[in-house]
Amino acid sequence: MKIEIIKCLQDNYSYLIIDETNKNACVVDPSEAAPIIDFVEKNSINLKYVLNTHHHHDHIGGNKELKKKYNLK
């Protein structure tokens, strides 16, 4: 298991929890989609899930775009 910290917005972070054996991953609190998509595409990660700690925009801002692009649960 590996955790990658992804800088989002000006002062936030999202986290990718990656299973290194199959490159499946979950993103936690994606405040925006672009940095997540960039990392996932560059590293051939299979994004499968999104988790949110709470509903504020700086934690869920990227949900819709990521869910649509990767058919996330």
FENSUL-V888551 format. One line per field, one symbol per residue. ss: DSSP state (h for helix, s for strand, l for the rest). phi: phi as a letter, one per 30 degrees, with the letter a starting at -180 (. if undefined). psi: psi as a letter, one per 20 degrees, with the letter a starting at -180 (. if undefined). A space follows every 10 residues. Layout:
ss = ???
phi = ???
psi = ???
This chain:
ss = lsssssssll lssssssssl lllsssssll lllhhhhhhh hhlllsssss slllllhhhh llhhhhhhhh lll
phi = .bccccdbhc bbbcbcccdd dbidbbcchd dadeddeedd ddchccdcbb bbdacdedbb eceedddddc hdc
psi = pqpppppqbh krqrppopoi hjkqrpppmn hqhghggggg ghjlqnphqp pphrjqhjij higggggghj lq.
